[in-house]
Amino acid sequence: MTTNAGTTSAVPTVTDATFAAEVLAADLPVLVDFTATWCPPCRMIAPVLEEIAVEEAHRLRVVQLDVDTNPATQAAYGVMSMPTLLLFRAGEPVKVMVGARPKRRLLQELAEVV
């Protein structure tokens, strides 16, 4: 996967246009990182999400959505703070986590629902 900066990323970007196909119709649970380029905590959690995307690829997909360029999806799910992590299973949000957190804590929270 390639990010806007041209670097390789394990966390692909989804948009308002691709959200339904990439997230709601996915076979695996999908962790969506609602993020923004101006958000320092978003930059802090990005490496954690990259690691989880690689390590948990067999049971979880991780994607990111830029809220500034994709306001419809942000509004549809009532996302007000960044980063917000929404876990979707079978097209439905099943867990919401707001704010950056260490990898161990995030994995513990995900283990409850994945």
C-alpha positions as CSV (number, residue, x, y, z in Angstrom):
1,M,0.0,0.0,0.0
2,T,1.1,3.5,-0.7
3,T,0.4,6.7,1.3
4,N,0.1,10.2,0.0
5,A,3.7,10.8,0.8
6,G,4.7,7.8,-1.4
7,T,5.9,5.6,1.4
8,T,4.9,2.0,1.8
9,S,2.2,1.5,4.5
10,A,0.5,-1.5,6.1
11,V,-2.4,0.8,6.9
12,P,-4.2,1.8,3.6
13,T,-6.3,4.8,3.3
14,V,-10.1,4.6,2.7
15,T,-12.3,7.5,1.6
16,D,-16.0,8.4,1.7
17,A,-16.3,6.8,-1.7
18,T,-14.6,3.5,-0.8
19,F,-15.7,3.1,2.8
20,A,-18.7,0.8,2.2
21,A,-16.7,-1.6,0.0
22,E,-13.4,-1.5,2.1
23,V,-14.9,-1.5,5.6
24,L,-18.6,-2.4,5.7
25,A,-18.4,-5.3,3.2
26,A,-15.1,-6.7,4.5
27,D,-14.8,-10.4,5.5
28,L,-12.5,-9.6,8.5
29,P,-13.1,-7.1,11.3
30,V,-11.8,-3.7,10.3
31,L,-10.2,-1.2,12.6
32,V,-10.7,2.3,11.2
33,D,-8.4,5.1,12.3
34,F,-10.2,8.4,11.9
35,T,-7.2,10.7,11.7
36,A,-6.0,14.1,10.5
37,T,-2.7,15.4,9.4
38,W,-2.7,18.3,12.0
39,C,-3.3,15.9,14.9
40,P,-0.2,15.1,17.0
41,P,-1.8,12.1,18.9
42,C,-2.7,10.7,15.5
43,R,1.0,10.8,14.5
44,M,1.8,9.1,17.8
45,I,-0.5,6.1,17.3
46,A,0.4,5.6,13.6
47,P,3.4,3.4,14.2
48,V,1.4,1.3,16.7
49,L,-1.3,0.8,14.1
50,E,1.3,-0.1,11.5
51,E,2.6,-2.9,13.8
52,I,-0.8,-4.2,14.6
53,A,-1.8,-4.2,10.9
54,V,1.1,-6.5,10.1
55,E,1.0,-8.7,13.2
56,E,-2.8,-9.2,13.3
57,A,-3.3,-9.3,9.5
58,H,-4.7,-12.9,9.8
59,R,-7.6,-11.7,11.9
60,L,-8.0,-7.9,11.5
61,R,-7.7,-5.3,8.9
62,V,-6.5,-1.8,9.8
63,V,-7.3,1.3,7.6
64,Q,-7.2,5.0,8.1
65,L,-9.6,7.7,7.0
66,D,-8.6,11.4,6.9
67,V,-11.5,13.3,8.4
68,D,-10.6,16.6,6.7
69,T,-11.1,15.1,3.2
70,N,-13.8,12.6,4.1
71,P,-16.4,14.5,6.2
72,A,-19.4,12.3,5.2
73,T,-18.1,9.2,6.9
74,Q,-16.9,11.2,9.9
75,A,-20.3,12.7,10.3
76,A,-22.1,9.4,9.8
77,Y,-20.4,7.9,12.8
78,G,-20.4,11.0,15.0
79,V,-16.6,11.2,15.2
80,M,-15.7,14.4,16.9
81,S,-12.1,13.8,18.3
82,M,-9.0,12.5,16.6
83,P,-7.8,9.9,16.7
84,T,-10.9,7.8,17.0
85,L,-10.6,4.1,16.4
86,L,-13.8,2.3,15.4
87,L,-13.8,-1.4,15.1
88,F,-16.3,-2.8,12.5
89,R,-17.5,-6.4,12.3
90,A,-20.0,-7.5,9.7
91,G,-20.6,-3.9,8.6
92,E,-21.5,-2.7,12.1
93,P,-19.4,-0.6,14.6
94,V,-18.8,-2.8,17.7
95,K,-16.1,-0.8,19.6
96,V,-15.1,2.8,19.9
97,M,-11.8,4.0,21.3
98,V,-10.9,7.7,21.4
99,G,-7.3,8.9,21.8
100,A,-3.9,7.5,21.3
101,R,-2.9,4.5,23.5
102,P,0.1,2.2,23.8
103,K,0.1,-1.0,21.7
104,R,-0.4,-3.3,24.7
105,R,-3.6,-1.5,25.8
106,L,-4.9,-1.3,22.3
107,L,-4.4,-5.0,21.8
108,Q,-6.1,-5.7,25.1
109,E,-9.1,-3.6,24.1
110,L,-9.3,-5.3,20.7
111,A,-9.0,-8.8,22.2
112,E,-12.4,-8.2,23.9
113,V,-14.2,-8.0,20.5
114,V,-12.0,-9.6,17.8
